[in-house]
């Protein structure tokens, strides 16, 4: 079966965590004999010498695999979506017309999904994965709703990364329910695994973390939906947590929200919050291996991959009640919180009880349901049913 996988996000040197789940899917499909998979990465035009150009043209982290970038016209804050749609459609049609693909699998409703009506007219069978932020940010723009409806109606199979996003889309467009399904992200059990106590100490030495201290990890950019401000509110001047070091890995942004978080971190009297720049996945393993527990404070998610990676590495989690989190917590992997007060209480409780969780049990529980083999079986069934 000949597949085209399309996503504007893919891990690069500049942004090593961007679209990690797309990389996981592409590399898994590339390993399977029954699929011949090409990856395409739509990239906005940018001016040479700008930071945007540096970001857009950054080399991919896995240069040995075949990837095709094609450029299109884009505007900030989802302005002129019709122009973006036309530009993407023309470029994608030109690139994909050179090969007779059995299925074109598009990740992200926006911007990538805007090309779907044009590709459907070319005769391609189309699968679309909607992850969460692409829906909520796009549907909130009223002038985009007719475009979204056209995209969904031209899609043969709609995949959602979690139940909450599935419910919200189907509530808005009930006519797509019959062609919709949920497919959770996956984690590689051979890469993400528990470490021994000796390895844990080695990781802390590599990262220059104080060994006697307790260490909590969060991976998220400083955007409102990621809830880092909620995490800071739970930690700030909290006597019960002053002996825990909280590590946040993520990009800062040129926004008032991001700057307020940075100011809160620097003014925290306990000095127990550390902000780290993003690192490649292989280096991220050191952070998982050095941590005692993981925190996901998000206000909104599709299905967060980091909670799978953390639990597969044998560390328990504290999660806000966002899409997909409950399905992971139900495996006995940690604590779920529904509001700010519960988040604070859960963090305090986890800081006192994390050692009660068995790393091997955490690894087995999450990889049995969300590992490579279950994902491979689900995606193969979906593709075969589309043919």
N, C-alpha and C positions, 0 to 999 in steps of 0.2 A: 504494500500500500504506500503510495506516494503522498507525503504530508508536507504542507507549508505551515510553519509556526511563526506567528507575527506578534511582536511586542516592542513597544518603544522603550521599555526598560530591560536592561540586561547588565550584569555586573561588569564594571569597568575599574580601571586603576583609580580614577577620580571618585567614583561612587561604588565601592565594592559590594554593597548590600542591595543595590538597586536591582529588582527583578530576580533575586536569587532563586525563587521558586520556578521562574521561567527557565533559568539555566538547569535546574534540577530536572525539569520535565524534558527539556531538549536532550540532555545527556542520557537520560533513561531511554527515551525513544531511539536515540542513536545506537544504543547497545542491542536493540531488539532486531532480529533478522527479518521479521515480517513488515518492518517499516523502513522507508527511506525518507529521511526528514531533513528539510532545509529550513534554516532560520533566517528571518528578515527583521531588521531593526529600523523602523522609520525614525528619522532624526530631523529635527527642525533646522531650517536654514539659520545660520548665525554669522556674525561679522568676524573675520579673522583677527585674532589678537585680543578678543574679548574673553571674559571669564566664561560666558555662555558657550563660546566656541571651544574653549579648552575642555569644558564639561562634555559637550556633545560629541567631540571627536576623540575623547580619551580611549586608549586601547582597551579591548576586552580582556578580561582576566584569563580566559582560556583561548589563546590565539591559535591553538592547533585545530580547532573545529571551524567549519565553514560558516561564516556569517556574512550577510549582505546588508549593508546600510543603504538606505535610499532617503534622500532629503525631500522635505515638503515645507510648505509655507505655514507658519504658526503665529499666533498672537497671544500675549499674556492674558491671564484671567478669563480665558474662554471667550474672548471677543471674536466676532465675525466667524462663528462656527460653520456657516455655509461655505465660506471661502476656504477654510481649513479642510472641510469635507471634500470639496472639489479638488484641491491640490493633492491630498492623500489618495483619493480615488484614481486620479490620472496616473500618479507615480506607481501605485500598487498594481494597477491594471497592466501597465507596461512591463513591470518586472515579472509578474506572475504569468503573463501570456506566453512566456518562453518555455513553460513546462506544463504538462498535463497533470495537475495535481488531483488526487482523488478527494482530499479534504484540505480545506484551509482553516486552520485553528487560530483565531484571533484572540489575544489577551487584551483586556481593558476596553470598556465601553467607549471611553474617550481618551485620546483622540483616535486610537486604532480602529474602533468599531465603526467610525464614520465612513470607512471604505467599503463596508459590507454590502450595501445595496448595489454598488457598481460591480463588485466581484460576483454577486449572485446573478446578475444579468449576463455575466460571462459564462455561467453554467456551473460554477463551483459549488460544491456542498460546503456549508459554512458552520463551524462551531465557534461560539463566543464564550469566553470566561469573563464574568464580572466579579471583581474582587471586593468592592466595598466603596472606597473613596471615589472611584471613577463614577459610580452611580450617584452617591449622595451629592458630590460637588457639581455634577452635570445636571441632575434633575432639579436642583435648586435654581438653575438658570432657566426661566420660563421660556425664552425664545429657543431653547434647545429641545424642548419636549417633543415637538413634532419630528425633529431629526432622530431623536432617541426611539420614538415609536416606529419610524420607518426602518431603522436598523434592526430592532427586535423582530419585526414582522418578516424581514428578509433573512433572518438567521434560522438555520435548520435545527440546531441544538444549542440551548443556552445553559451554561454551566455556572453554578454559583459556588463561591468558596466557603459559604456558611449558611445556616438556616435563616438568620435574621435578614441578610441581604436578599435571600430568595423570597421571603415573605413580603418584604417591602416592594420589590419590583413587581411581583405578581399582584399585589394589592393595587398598584398603579396601572398595570396592564394585564388584567385577568386572562386575556386571550392568548398569552404566551405560556400559561401554566402547563399545558400538555406536552410542550417540547422543552421543559425545564427540568433540571436535576441538580443535585448537590454533589460536588466532588471536592473533598478536603485536600489541602496541601499535604506534602509528604516530607519525611525526613529519612536520611540515609543512615541505617543502623550501624553500618561499618565505619562511618566517619564520626558520627556523634555517639559517643559511648562514655560510660562512667570511667573515672580515673581512680587510681589508688591514692592512698594518703600520701605516699612518697611523691607521686606525680603532682598531686595538688600543691604540695610544698614547693616543688620545682616550678610550677606555673606561677605561684606567688612571688617566687624569687625573680623570675623572668620579668614580671610586671612591676616589681618593686613594691608589692603590697605588704603591709605589716601582718606577719603571720598570726600573732595572738588575737587579732581582731576578727570580728565577723564581717563578711563581705556580701553585699547584695548587688545584683546586676540588673540593669534595664537597657534595652537597645531601642532607641526611638529618636527621631529628629524632633527639634523643638517647635512643633506645630500644635495648634490648639487641640486637634482631634486625638493626638497622641497622649494627652493628659499628664505631661511632665509637671505642669503646674500643680496638679492634684497630688502627685508624688511629693513635690517639694512642700506642699501644705501639711502633709502627714509627717514629714521629717523635721521641719523647721522648729527648732527650740524644743523638740520632744525629748524629755529626759529619759524616757524608756528606750530611746533609740540612739542615744549619744555615743554608745560604744559600737555601733554598726557603721561601717563605711559603705556608702551608696555610690555605685559607679554607673554613670549614664554615658552610653556610647551613641553618638548621633551628631548630625550636622546642626550648627546654628543657622539662623536665617536673619535676613535684614528686615526684621519686623519688630513692632513694639512688644509682641508676645514673647518672642525669643529673647529680647533684651531684658525684659522683666525677670525672666527665669534666670538668666545669667547673673543679674544683680542679686537675686535672692540667694543663689548659690554662693556668691562671693561674700555676702553679708551674714550668712548663717554662722552664729557664734560658736557652734561646735566644730565647724570645719570638717564635717564628715560627709560632704557631697563632692564628688569628683566628676568632672565632665571630660570625656575622652573623644577624640576625633574617630570617625569610622575607620575600621581596619578590614583587610580582606578576610574571607571566611576561614582560611587556614590559621590566621592569627587569632581570630575570634574564639577558636577552640581553647586557647590559653585562658581567656576570660571566663568561659563556661567552667573550665577545669579548675579555676582558682576560686570560684564563687560558692557560697553556702546556699543561697536561694535566689530566685529570679522574680521580678515584679513587672507586671503588665498593667499600667494605670490608665489605659486608653479610654476615651469617651466613645470611640467608634472604630470598628475593625471589620474586615471581611473575614479572614481567618489568619491569625498572626503566626508566621512560621517560627518565630523565635521561641514561643512556648513549647513547640515540638522539639526544637533543638536543645533547649534547656533540660527538659525532662528526659530526653534521650541520653543526655550527658549525665543523668542521675541526680539533678538538683530539683527540689520541689519549687512550686510556683505560687505566687499570689496574683490573681487576675481580677480586673473589673469585669462585670457581666456583659461582655461584648460578644458578638457573633463567633461561635466556635469555641470560646473559652470553656463553657459549661461541658461540652463534649469531652474536653481534655481533663477537666477537674473531676468529672464523674468516674474517671479511671483510678481515682485515689492519689492524684498527683499534687494536690495542694488545696488552696483556699480561694473561694469566690467572694467578691464584694459587690454590693449593689449601689453604694453611695460613698461619700467622702468619709463618713464616720466608720463605716464597715471596712473601708480600705485601710485606714489607720490601725484599727483593731487587728485586722488580718496580718499586717506587716509586723506589728508588735508580737503577735502570737507566733508567727513563723520564725521570727528572730530567736524565739525561745525553744522552738520544737523542731527545727529543720533536721536535726540529727536523728529524729525518730523515723524518718523516711528512708527506705532501703533504696540505694542507687540502682541496684540490679532490678528491683521490682519496677521502679519508675521507667527504666529503659525498656524492659520487656512489655510493660503495659502500653506505652505509647507507640512503640515500633510495631507491635502486633496489629494495631488498628490503623496507624498512619505511616507505616514504613513503605519502602519502595515496592514490595511485592503486592500489598493491597492496592496501592495507587496504580501499579501496572495493570492489574486485573480490571480495575474499574475503568480506566481510560481505554483499554483495549476493547472492552464490551461496548463502550459508547461509540467508538469509531466503527466497529463492525456493524452495529445497529444502524448507523447512518448510511451504510453502503447499500 
